[in-house]
Amino acid sequence: MLLVGGNLMNQRIDWWHGALDSTGEHHGNLISRIGELNLNLGITDDWNLQINLIGGNRRMDFPSVPNIHHRNEDRGGIADTKLMLRYLVSNSDFGPGDRFFLGFGLSIPSDNTLSRNPFLLGRQGKEHTHFDMSEGVYRSLNEVQFFRRTESPFVVGGVVRLEVPFGQNQYGYLPGTQLTMAGMAYWQGKSVFGGMPYFLSAGQFRSKDYWNGEEAPNSGAIIIQAGGGLVWNVNESLITFSIQAPVVFKANMVGEDASVDSRANVWIASISLRKIFDVSALIPSIDDDELEEHEHEHEDEINQKMIRMER
């Protein structure tokens, strides 16, 4: 089986910080529109391989007078490519039970990354920027997924991912280790606007970044968000729409080597499409008759299992 999917995310960060110099207070919006194409191939009953290609555009809207710190600017192109191998530890096909997955992978950066230390440029009074599409480092990906189905109408579960950089990139930048956790609850049997509702809470925790061994002043973060969405089954495809709003945002959006007050709010909306294709005809080693019989008996359950693998 091959799951083909796409996701489009729109993220808006409204930020403000106090005066750094004679240019006074600064405020603006950082808007990211990120697309993701993913392919998930079922290798065996227990293993699947996922490939994610990520890219898009990030734009800074700065309504005040441009200065060395901020201005209207944008970056676009490919971000990172992620490879993830997942193993199905346990699975209950029918009735109450658990689904438990372990994943291991690699994040491959693109060349769309910062090539100069923005803090050093700022201290020298030179124009600089603090964002691009990729952070320019290879990372190990480690993942745990667990979902539980009970007699209640809710299917609950969570995903935990740990991303660890292998080392600094060619420009001397080393991003922090990042831990992301998400909890989800799907309300089975409930229909809102024709879709199944679900609720989620997500947390992101990141350690300090470094430029050439020097700690980056604006690095490290604790971000907690809550939200929800709907899932529609349309012509054997799954369409998902979700919105997330900030609950806790402890991150320095100043982006400069200075200690001033700052604040930011992060809003996220996303829509995704998933569809499963039978690729058995392309794999001669598979017994077509046996596979067809198995799919006939368990088609709906397999679809749900692969969608949750992706998440």
Helices and strands as residue ranges (DSSP letters): E 2-17, E 26-42, E 47-61, E 73-91, E 97-109, H 118-123, E 139-149, E 154-165, E 173-174, E 178-187, E 196-206, E 210-211, E 214-215, E 221-234, E 237-251, E 262-277, G 280-282, H 288-310
